[in-house]
Every structure is written in C-alpha cells, then in structure tokens.
Amino acid sequence: MPADVPLPPLSFDHFFTYAEVTEFVETLAAARPDLCRLSSLGTSRDGRQLHLLTITDFSTGAPEDKPAYLIHGNIHATELAGTHTALYTARRLLLDYPASDLLRRVAFYIVPRINPDGAEFAVSTGGQIRSRTDRSERRANTLYQEDVNGDGRLLTMRQQHPDGRFVADPLDPRLLVPRRADSPGPYYRQFPEGIIHEWDGGDDIRIEGRGFDWNRNWSYDWRPEPEQWGAGDFPFSEPEMRAIAEFMHGGGNLFAVLGYHTGPAAVLRPPSTGSLADMDQEDDQVCQDIALIGARETGFPVVPVIEYHDGRSRDINLRGHFHNFGYQHLGLFVYEFELGTMLNTAGLSTEEVFAARTAEEGEEHMRRVLRWWDANAPDYPLFAPWQPCEHPQLGPVEVGGLVRPLMYNPGLMQLPRIAEATYRFTLEHAALHPRVVLEDVTAESVGGPVYRVRARVANRGHFPTHVSDRGRGLARLRPTRVEFCPAEGVRLLSAQGHVEVGHLEGVTGSRTLEWFVSAPDGAVDLCTVRVLGGAGGSVSAAVRTGG
C-alpha cells in the first residue's frame, strides 16, 4: 500500500472503549501493512482480543530475526492513559519512518491493553476496579456496583449515619474527610454506588467480591493471598497474564520491556522487593543510567519500586511484581512509566504527593485538585455534584463525588505531551539493542576442490547479547549459535560445522570462524552460514565460490 495513505488520527478527548481501540489498531495496520501487522495474544476471560501490534520494516527481515522491544499498557483497569500512550508510540513509529531508521533493525511489539475486560468496565461505567473483581459468586451482605440513580455512571454513595466515619470538608464541602473527635455533624458513611446482595439490614456491609491485581501475578517472588493482596491463585493464573508471559518466553529475541501505568508521575525501575543490593552492581548502575534518560525526557523522578510510597510508609515489597520478573526471570532492564494522576495535572509534583505525612496534608492535596479544576477545566467531568436518591435498601442517600477513572489518570489535555516524552525515551532505550552481524564472509580456494570459508560473528550493538549480567546465566537469553549448512554436493571437511559461540559483549564482541569444504566441479554455492543471536537477532549469509 502506498506510504501516503494517512494514518488514523489519535483522539485525546476521551478514553477509548474496546471497540475504539480495535478500530484504531485495525486502521493503523491497514494503512501500513509493510510496517505494521495486527494479531492477538489470545482472548480475555470475557472473549475480547488481546491486540498485538508488530511494527518493523518487514522488507529488512522477519520480526523474530530482529532484536525486539515490548510495550504493554492498561494492566490495571482504570489506568486508561496507558492504552493511549502505547497507541501514540505505535503511530509515531510509523509516522517517523524512514526518517528514523530504527524499524530496519528492531521489531516493536505493542500490547496497548492487556486488560480489555477491566478497562471496558472502567471506561463505560466509571466504576472502581483494580484488574479484575470476581462477581461470579454473590455473597450475602455484600454490595456490588450497580447504577442506582440511572445516570449511566457508577459513582459514590454517601448516607448520613450516627457512626459515619466521614464529614463534609469544612473548607470544600464537595469532599468527604475523616471524622475527628470534635467534628460537627452530619456524619456520613460511604459506599460505591450499588446494591447489597441479600442484605439482612445490619451495618456489616462488605464491598464486592475478591479483587485481583495483575501486577502481583508475575512469577518471580510470587506470594499467595493474604500475604500479597490480589496475587491470584498461582503465578499467571489469570489467562491474560499467562498469554503475555508465554509470548515473552516464546521468543528469544526480546531485549527490553516497558509498561505503562498511572500513579504519581515517575520512572519506575527494579527492584520491587528487597533492596538495590539484590541487583548485580553493574546492572544497578546501567539500569539507573537508562532510567535517567526517561527522567530527562519526561521530567519525572526515577524511583525504584521499593521506594515508591508516601512519607508515612516504609519501603514496600511487592511480590509477584513486573520489575522483579523482568529483571530476575527475563534478565532485562525493564521499566514502567507512572504517567501521573490528576494530582500531577493540578500542579503537584510526585515529591509533594509522597511527602505528605498527615491526613490533613492529603486532604489539602485534594482541595488543590478541585481548585485547579474550577479554574482551568470546569467542563472536564472530574466531579459529579451530590444528588439525593432513594436507595431501594438503604433509603435516602446522595450519589456523586469524584469520577474515579479520571482522577486516577493524568488529565487528557496533558496526555499528548506525556506520550511524546515517553516515546522519545523508547527510541533512546531501543537504540541500545544488541545487534549480531556477519562480517568478512569469504570463500578462498586452497587447492583443487577444497575451499576455506571464513566469517566473523560480531555484536555491534550497545548491549551484550545477554543484555544484563543477570541475563548471562538465564536459559531464556540464548547464547549465540552458528549453523553451518553445506550446499548440495558440498562436503564438510572440518571436524565441526555448527559452533556454539556463546554470548558476545556489546560493540566489540566478535569471533572469527573457519571451515574447510570440498565442492564438486563447477559448484557455485558452497554453504549457508546462519547466526542465531538471541536478543541480538539472527542473520544469515549464502557463501559462493569466489565470495
């Protein structure tokens, strides 16, 4: 298809439904079939496709023969900005080629929405969900989210109650703040908007079913519940997570992974448990140097996952988390961008957000968000005024409050700038890929039918083929292997044809190989030398007489 076929525009005026994501990726792939192909990792629990975009210049080789960079987004249902940012990168990679020639050498795999079921619930209802909530077995005295007032959204219910733990904020009565000993009434209890299953009329009301956090379902250092909330039944017990894990392990050419989340803006790096000392010392420095590229491009602070918390908390240990899986099990330098929340959009830095040590400081942060909203974006549907409603079980309640998916993401008006900054990081990170090549391939007659074939196998990329020191001993990061295949009628005279080269260091790592063969009279083709370079890609050369 001609290169002047326009790419689909990427709208930033709302977060996408599954149908809109599907339409965008289908149109993108149709516009550039020479550079972009759409496939699927599998289907979600509810039957939606886990869209996979493969972006590379297919005329310069198959994607599985190139170093590969994986991007995934929206593992957490309400973190919808991750989908937009992944789609932005996909579109820009196509738009910028061939001015940027990275697609000649690298294959990009982009999964814009790992969690299409949870995201669909969040974007279509505004309801509260982490990754998945199990509502299959309804329990008595448990509230399940449901549209009570018929406005098409799931918001918050507040109800006056003598034991209510909240009061209206005296400085901004739109907000609820914790009740204190001297707080004047009225006092409120609050719930997600919904209906209580088989309620007995008591005050012991649980909220929904079992919750899952898929960023606790990776394999390294996984822990069962209740030791790690949301962990699932076993590593990769969730079908969507199993699909992406099998994809990662299925190809040996993956050299980097980047995930998109939305929390206070940060460039997150390993480790997610323990301490920095748990990483190889040189790996720790390289990991930090790359993360600083992200900080330079985005303005976000670099934060190891173990330190990603507010001032009232100790260092955290997130079991079964992506970063430890990516480093310890894949041997890669992996990152997550926390793209920000409305706190950041309203002008609070991540350092300010995490510096809060008292409840009062956190309350003032929320007031700042609403003040910014009032002054800058009153038409942005961030807050729904409290409206009286007759609940069929609880009686008089008010429904309203913050629209959670919008609160948990950066403002859409800021997302193009953020997406552009993360795209620049991706280009710089990807440019560090290992690159296995064949050099100085020759065939020299040494008398009669005998030829000497020589070739240099080299890694001219920045990373070694094992990427990190941790990766050096992992089976997934396969050492470089050379296959020597004589042409028809050609006989190998050397004791060994195939050669295990081992890992090659970056830039200068190389090894010269030599074979002797006997060729029949008039032979032109002598052999094919194929190098299987793992994360450095694969390459082959046909060797002919006089070559």
matplotlib code that plots the C-alpha trace (Angstrom):
import matplotlib.pyplot as plt

x = [0.0, 1.4, 3.2, 1.0, -2.1, -3.0, -2.6, -5.7, -5.7, -5.4, -8.0, -7.2, -10.7, -11.8, -10.5, -11.2, -13.7, -12.6, -14.4, -12.5, -9.1, -10.0, -10.9, -7.7, -5.3, -7.1, -6.9, -3.3, -2.3, -4.3, -2.6, 1.0, 1.0, 4.7, 5.5, 2.6, 0.7, -2.1, -2.5, -3.6, -2.0, -5.3, -8.6, -9.6, -11.7, -14.8, -13.7, -12.1, -9.0, -5.6, -4.4, -0.8, 0.8, 4.1, 5.9, 9.1, 10.2, 9.3, 11.4, 14.6, 13.8, 11.2, 10.5, 11.6, 15.0, 15.5, 16.1, 12.6, 11.2, 7.8, 5.4, 2.3, -0.4, -3.5, -2.8, -4.8, -8.4, -8.7, -5.2, -6.6, -3.9, -1.6, -3.6, -3.4, 0.3, 1.0, -1.1, 0.7, 4.1, 2.7, 1.5, 4.7, 6.9, 5.1, 4.9, 8.6, 9.9, 12.2, 13.5, 14.2, 15.6, 15.2, 12.5, 15.1, 16.9, 14.3, 10.9, 8.4, 5.7, 2.9, 0.0, -2.0, -4.5, -3.6, -6.9, -9.7, -12.4, -11.5, -10.8, -14.2, -15.9, -13.9, -14.3, -18.0, -19.2, -16.6, -16.7, -14.0, -11.8, -8.1, -7.5, -10.5, -13.2, -14.8, -18.5, -19.4, -20.3, -22.5, -22.3, -24.9, -24.5, -22.1, -22.5, -22.0, -21.5, -24.7, -26.2, -28.7, -29.8, -29.9, -27.5, -25.3, -22.3, -21.0, -20.1, -20.1, -23.0, -22.9, -25.5, -26.0, -25.4, -24.6, -21.5, -20.4, -16.6, -16.7, -17.9, -18.1, -14.8, -15.4, -13.1, -14.6, -17.9, -17.8, -15.2, -15.6, -12.8, -12.3, -14.4, -12.5, -13.5, -14.5, -16.1, -19.6, -22.2, -23.8, -21.7, -21.6, -20.8, -19.9, -20.1, -19.5, -22.8, -24.5, -27.0, -26.4, -26.9, -29.2, -28.8, -30.0, -30.4, -27.2, -24.3, -21.7, -21.7, -18.8, -17.8, -17.9, -16.1, -12.5, -10.2, -7.2, -4.1, -2.4, 0.8, 1.1, 0.6, 4.0, 6.2, 9.2, 8.8, 5.1, 3.2, -0.3, -3.1, -3.4, 0.4, 0.1, -3.3, -4.5, -1.9, -4.4, -4.3, -0.8, 1.6, 0.0, -3.3, -5.1, -5.5, -4.4, -1.3, -0.5, -0.8, 1.7, 4.1, 4.0, 4.7, 7.7, 9.2, 8.3, 10.8, 14.4, 14.9, 13.3, 15.8, 13.6, 10.1, 8.3, 4.9, 2.5, 0.7, -0.9, 0.2, 2.1, 4.4, 7.6, 10.1, 9.9, 12.9, 13.7, 13.8, 10.3, 11.3, 14.4, 17.0, 19.1, 21.9, 19.8, 20.8, 24.2, 26.2, 26.9, 23.3, 22.1, 24.2, 23.2, 19.5, 19.8, 21.6, 18.8, 16.1, 17.7, 17.1, 13.4, 13.7, 15.4, 12.7, 9.6, 10.7, 9.5, 11.7, 13.4, 12.1, 13.0, 9.7, 10.6, 10.7, 7.5, 5.4, 4.3, 6.1, 4.1, 5.2, 8.3, 9.9, 7.4, 7.8, 5.5, 5.6, 4.9, 5.6, 6.6, 10.0, 11.5, 10.0, 11.6, 15.0, 15.3, 13.4, 14.0, 17.4, 16.3, 16.4, 12.7, 10.8, 7.3, 6.2, 3.7, 2.1, 0.6, -2.8, -5.0, -2.8, 0.1, -2.2, -3.3, 0.4, 1.5, 4.9, 5.3, 7.7, 5.0, 2.4, 4.7, 5.9, 2.5, 2.8, -0.5, -4.1, -4.5, -1.8, -3.6, -6.9, -5.2, -3.9, -7.5, -8.6, -5.9, -7.2, -10.7, -9.4, -7.4, -10.4, -12.7, -10.2, -8.9, -11.2, -14.7, -16.2, -13.9, -16.2, -14.0, -16.6, -20.3, -22.3, -24.0, -27.6, -30.3, -31.5, -33.8, -31.9, -34.1, -32.4, -30.6, -33.3, -32.2, -28.6, -26.7, -24.9, -21.9, -18.3, -15.1, -15.2, -12.5, -11.0, -10.4, -8.9, -6.6, -5.2, -3.4, -5.7, -6.4, -5.3, -1.8, -1.5, -0.2, 2.8, 3.4, 3.0, 5.5, 8.1, 7.8, 8.1, 11.4, 12.6, 11.5, 13.6, 16.7, 16.3, 15.6, 18.7, 20.8, 19.8, 22.4, 23.0, 24.5, 26.0, 28.1, 31.2, 34.1, 32.5, 34.9, 35.5, 39.0, 40.2, 43.2, 43.7, 41.6, 38.1, 38.9, 37.7, 38.3, 35.2, 35.7, 33.3, 33.4, 30.4, 30.1, 27.8, 27.9, 25.1, 25.4, 24.0, 25.7, 23.7, 22.9, 21.7, 22.4, 24.8, 21.8, 20.9, 24.2, 23.2, 19.5, 18.3, 15.9, 18.7, 20.2, 23.9, 24.9, 24.9, 26.2, 24.7, 26.8, 24.8, 26.7, 25.1, 24.0, 27.0, 29.4, 31.1, 32.3, 35.9, 36.3, 35.6, 32.8, 30.2, 27.8, 29.5, 28.4, 29.9, 28.4, 27.4, 29.0, 29.8, 28.5, 30.2, 33.5, 32.4, 33.3, 34.7, 36.2, 35.2, 36.7, 35.5, 37.0, 34.7, 35.1, 32.9, 32.2, 33.5, 31.6, 29.9, 28.9, 27.0, 29.2, 27.1, 24.8, 26.0, 23.2, 23.8, 21.1, 21.9, 19.1, 18.4, 20.8, 18.7, 19.5, 21.3, 22.4, 24.7, 24.9, 28.6, 29.6, 32.9, 34.9, 32.9]
y = [0.0, 3.5, 5.2, 8.3, 6.5, 8.6, 7.1, 7.3, 10.3, 9.6, 11.5, 12.7, 14.0, 10.8, 7.4, 4.6, 1.7, -1.7, -1.1, 2.2, 0.5, -2.3, 0.2, 2.2, -0.8, -2.3, 1.0, 1.5, -1.9, -1.5, 1.9, 0.5, -3.3, -3.1, -1.9, -2.9, -6.1, -6.8, -10.2, -11.3, -12.8, -14.7, -13.8, -12.3, -14.1, -12.4, -13.2, -9.9, -10.0, -9.1, -7.0, -7.2, -4.8, -5.9, -2.9, -3.2, -2.9, -6.4, -5.9, -6.0, -9.3, -11.1, -9.7, -12.8, -12.3, -8.9, -7.6, -7.0, -4.3, -5.0, -2.3, -3.1, -0.9, -0.9, -3.9, -2.1, -1.4, 2.2, 3.2, 4.0, 6.5, 3.5, 2.5, 5.9, 6.2, 2.8, 3.7, 7.0, 5.2, 2.8, 5.6, 7.7, 4.7, 4.5, 8.3, 8.8, 6.0, 6.1, 9.4, 7.3, 4.0, 2.1, -0.1, -1.6, -3.2, -3.6, -5.2, -3.5, -5.5, -3.3, -4.6, -1.5, -3.0, -6.2, -6.0, -5.2, -6.6, -4.5, -1.4, -1.7, -1.7, 1.3, 3.4, 2.6, 2.9, 4.9, 2.1, 1.0, -1.9, -2.8, -5.5, -7.9, -8.4, -11.8, -11.3, -14.9, -16.0, -13.4, -13.3, -12.1, -8.6, -7.7, -4.6, -5.0, -1.9, -1.0, 2.1, 3.1, 6.5, 5.7, 8.3, 5.7, 6.1, 4.3, 7.0, 7.1, 6.9, 8.8, 8.4, 10.2, 7.8, 8.3, 6.1, 7.5, 7.9, 10.9, 14.5, 17.1, 19.0, 22.4, 24.0, 22.3, 20.6, 18.7, 16.4, 14.0, 13.9, 11.6, 12.4, 13.6, 13.7, 17.3, 17.2, 18.6, 16.6, 15.5, 12.3, 10.1, 6.6, 6.0, 3.1, 2.6, 3.1, -0.3, -2.8, -5.1, -8.7, -10.5, -7.7, -8.5, -4.9, -4.7, -2.3, -5.0, -4.5, -5.9, -4.4, -6.6, -9.9, -11.0, -8.5, -9.2, -7.1, -8.5, -6.7, -9.2, -12.2, -12.4, -15.4, -14.0, -14.0, -14.6, -15.0, -16.3, -14.3, -13.0, -12.5, -10.5, -8.9, -9.5, -12.2, -14.7, -18.4, -19.0, -17.2, -16.4, -17.8, -15.0, -16.0, -12.6, -12.7, -16.2, -15.1, -12.3, -14.5, -17.2, -14.5, -13.2, -16.6, -17.9, -15.7, -15.4, -12.0, -9.8, -7.3, -4.7, -4.3, -1.1, -1.0, 2.0, 2.7, 5.7, 6.7, 9.8, 10.5, 8.5, 6.4, 3.1, 0.7, -2.5, -3.9, -4.4, -6.3, -6.3, -3.6, -2.3, -4.6, -7.5, -6.5, -7.1, -3.9, -3.1, -3.9, -1.5, 1.3, 0.6, 0.3, 3.7, 5.3, 4.2, 5.4, 8.8, 9.1, 8.7, 11.3, 13.7, 13.3, 13.4, 15.4, 12.5, 11.4, 8.0, 5.8, 2.1, 0.3, -0.5, 3.3, 4.2, 5.2, 8.2, 9.6, 7.6, 4.2, 2.2, 0.7, -1.6, -5.2, -6.0, -9.8, -11.2, -7.8, -7.0, -5.4, -8.3, -10.7, -8.7, -8.5, -11.7, -14.1, -12.4, -10.8, -7.4, -3.8, -3.2, -0.1, 1.3, 4.8, 6.0, 8.6, 10.7, 11.3, 14.4, 15.4, 15.9, 17.6, 20.0, 21.0, 18.8, 17.1, 13.5, 14.6, 16.7, 13.9, 11.4, 14.0, 14.0, 12.6, 13.5, 13.0, 16.8, 17.2, 14.6, 16.5, 19.7, 17.9, 17.0, 20.6, 21.8, 19.4, 20.8, 24.4, 23.7, 22.1, 25.0, 27.5, 25.5, 22.7, 23.1, 21.2, 18.2, 15.7, 15.1, 15.6, 14.9, 17.1, 15.1, 14.4, 13.0, 9.5, 6.9, 3.7, 0.6, -0.8, 2.0, 4.7, 8.3, 8.6, 11.1, 10.0, 11.9, 12.6, 12.1, 10.3, 7.7, 6.8, 10.5, 11.0, 8.0, 9.2, 12.4, 14.9, 14.1, 17.6, 16.8, 13.3, 14.2, 15.9, 12.9, 10.4, 12.3, 12.3, 8.6, 7.9, 9.8, 7.6, 4.4, 5.5, 6.0, 2.8, 0.8, 2.2, 0.4, -3.0, -5.8, -6.4, -9.6, -9.4, -11.4, -9.7, -10.5, -13.6, -15.1, -18.3, -19.0, -21.9, -23.6, -26.1, -28.5, -28.8, -27.6, -24.2, -22.3, -20.4, -17.7, -15.4, -13.0, -13.2, -9.9, -7.9, -4.3, -3.2, -1.5, -4.2, -7.6, -10.5, -11.4, -7.8, -7.7, -9.6, -11.3, -12.5, -14.1, -17.4, -17.4, -20.0, -17.5, -15.3, -17.8, -17.7, -17.0, -20.2, -20.6, -23.2, -24.2, -25.8, -27.1, -26.7, -29.8, -31.9, -30.0, -32.0, -30.5, -31.4, -29.7, -31.7, -29.3, -27.4, -25.9, -23.7, -22.6, -19.1, -18.1, -14.6, -11.6, -8.4, -5.2, -3.2, -5.1, -8.7, -10.9, -14.3, -15.4, -18.9, -21.1, -24.2, -26.3, -27.9, -29.9, -28.8, -30.7, -29.3, -26.2, -25.7, -22.1, -22.4, -23.6, -23.2, -21.0, -19.6, -18.7, -17.0, -17.4, -14.4, -14.5, -10.9, -9.7, -11.1, -13.6, -13.2, -15.5, -15.4, -17.5, -18.3, -18.9, -19.7, -16.5, -14.9]
z = [0.0, -0.8, 2.0, 1.6, 3.0, 6.0, 9.5, 11.7, 14.0, 17.7, 19.6, 23.1, 24.1, 25.8, 26.9, 24.4, 24.6, 23.4, 20.1, 19.6, 20.4, 18.0, 15.2, 15.7, 15.6, 12.6, 10.7, 11.7, 10.4, 7.2, 6.5, 6.7, 6.0, 5.1, 8.6, 10.9, 11.4, 13.8, 15.6, 19.0, 22.1, 22.7, 24.2, 27.6, 30.1, 28.6, 25.0, 23.9, 21.8, 23.4, 20.5, 19.5, 17.0, 15.4, 14.0, 11.9, 8.4, 7.1, 4.0, 6.1, 7.8, 9.9, 13.3, 15.0, 13.5, 15.0, 18.5, 20.0, 22.3, 24.0, 25.3, 27.3, 28.9, 31.0, 33.1, 35.8, 34.6, 35.5, 34.2, 30.8, 29.8, 29.3, 26.3, 24.7, 25.3, 23.8, 20.7, 20.4, 20.3, 17.7, 15.5, 15.8, 15.0, 11.6, 11.1, 11.7, 9.4, 7.5, 8.9, 12.0, 10.6, 13.9, 12.3, 9.9, 12.9, 15.7, 16.0, 18.3, 19.9, 21.4, 23.5, 24.1, 26.5, 28.4, 30.4, 27.9, 30.2, 33.3, 31.1, 29.5, 32.9, 34.0, 30.8, 30.3, 33.9, 35.9, 38.5, 40.9, 39.9, 40.1, 37.5, 38.0, 40.5, 40.8, 40.9, 39.9, 43.4, 45.1, 48.9, 51.4, 52.9, 50.1, 47.9, 44.2, 42.0, 40.1, 38.6, 41.3, 40.1, 36.4, 35.2, 33.4, 35.8, 38.9, 41.5, 45.3, 47.7, 51.0, 53.7, 57.0, 59.8, 63.5, 63.3, 59.9, 59.6, 57.4, 57.4, 54.7, 54.4, 56.1, 53.5, 50.5, 51.3, 48.0, 49.6, 52.5, 55.1, 58.0, 61.1, 64.1, 67.8, 67.6, 64.1, 63.9, 62.0, 59.9, 59.8, 56.7, 55.7, 52.1, 49.7, 46.0, 44.1, 44.1, 45.5, 48.6, 47.9, 50.4, 52.9, 56.4, 57.4, 59.5, 59.3, 58.4, 54.6, 52.6, 49.3, 46.2, 45.6, 45.5, 43.9, 41.6, 41.0, 37.9, 38.7, 41.6, 39.3, 37.7, 38.6, 40.5, 44.2, 43.9, 47.2, 47.9, 49.5, 52.1, 52.2, 48.9, 48.1, 44.6, 43.8, 42.2, 42.7, 41.3, 39.0, 35.7, 36.9, 35.0, 31.3, 30.0, 32.1, 31.0, 27.4, 27.7, 29.7, 27.1, 24.4, 26.4, 26.8, 23.4, 21.5, 22.5, 20.8, 23.4, 24.9, 26.6, 28.1, 29.0, 30.9, 31.2, 34.5, 36.1, 39.6, 40.8, 37.8, 37.9, 36.0, 37.9, 37.8, 39.6, 42.3, 43.6, 46.7, 48.9, 48.2, 45.5, 46.7, 45.4, 41.8, 40.3, 41.0, 37.4, 36.4, 39.0, 37.5, 33.9, 35.0, 36.7, 33.7, 31.3, 33.8, 33.9, 30.1, 31.0, 33.7, 31.2, 28.6, 30.9, 33.9, 36.1, 39.1, 38.9, 41.7, 42.5, 43.1, 46.7, 47.4, 45.5, 48.5, 50.6, 53.6, 56.1, 54.7, 54.9, 51.8, 50.2, 48.9, 46.0, 45.5, 42.0, 40.5, 36.9, 37.7, 39.6, 36.9, 34.1, 35.7, 37.6, 35.2, 31.8, 32.6, 31.1, 32.0, 32.3, 33.2, 34.0, 33.5, 36.0, 33.7, 36.5, 38.1, 38.4, 41.3, 38.9, 36.4, 39.1, 39.7, 42.5, 41.9, 42.8, 45.5, 47.0, 46.8, 48.5, 51.1, 52.8, 56.2, 57.7, 56.7, 56.7, 54.0, 51.8, 52.2, 51.1, 48.0, 47.1, 47.6, 45.3, 42.6, 42.8, 42.9, 39.7, 38.2, 39.0, 37.5, 34.5, 33.3, 34.7, 31.7, 32.4, 34.1, 37.1, 39.8, 39.9, 42.4, 45.2, 44.2, 46.5, 45.6, 47.2, 47.5, 47.4, 50.5, 52.4, 51.9, 51.4, 50.1, 47.9, 44.8, 43.4, 44.1, 42.0, 38.8, 39.7, 36.3, 35.5, 39.0, 38.6, 35.2, 34.1, 32.5, 28.9, 28.0, 29.2, 27.8, 24.3, 25.9, 28.2, 25.4, 23.3, 26.1, 26.8, 23.0, 23.0, 25.8, 23.9, 20.9, 23.0, 25.0, 21.9, 20.2, 22.8, 21.4, 20.8, 17.1, 15.9, 12.4, 10.0, 8.7, 6.4, 4.9, 2.3, 0.4, -0.7, -2.9, -1.2, -4.0, -6.1, -4.9, -1.3, -0.1, 3.1, 4.4, 6.9, 8.7, 11.6, 14.0, 15.9, 18.1, 17.0, 19.3, 22.7, 24.9, 25.1, 23.8, 27.4, 27.9, 31.7, 33.9, 35.4, 32.0, 31.4, 33.0, 32.2, 29.6, 28.1, 26.8, 24.5, 23.7, 20.1, 17.9, 14.4, 12.0, 9.0, 6.2, 3.2, -0.2, -2.2, -3.2, -0.9, 1.8, 5.1, 5.8, 9.2, 12.3, 13.3, 11.4, 13.9, 16.5, 19.9, 20.1, 23.5, 24.4, 22.7, 24.5, 23.1, 20.3, 20.2, 20.9, 18.0, 16.9, 13.7, 12.4, 9.7, 7.8, 5.1, 2.5, -0.7, -3.6, -6.8, -10.2, -11.3, -8.0, -7.2, -4.0, -1.1, 2.1, 4.2, 7.5, 9.8, 13.1, 15.8, 18.1, 20.6, 21.8, 19.2, 16.4, 13.7, 10.4, 7.6, 4.5, 1.4, 0.6, -3.0, -4.8, -5.3, -2.5]

ax = plt.figure().add_subplot(projection="3d")
ax.plot(x, y, z, "-o")
ax.set_aspect("equal")
plt.show()
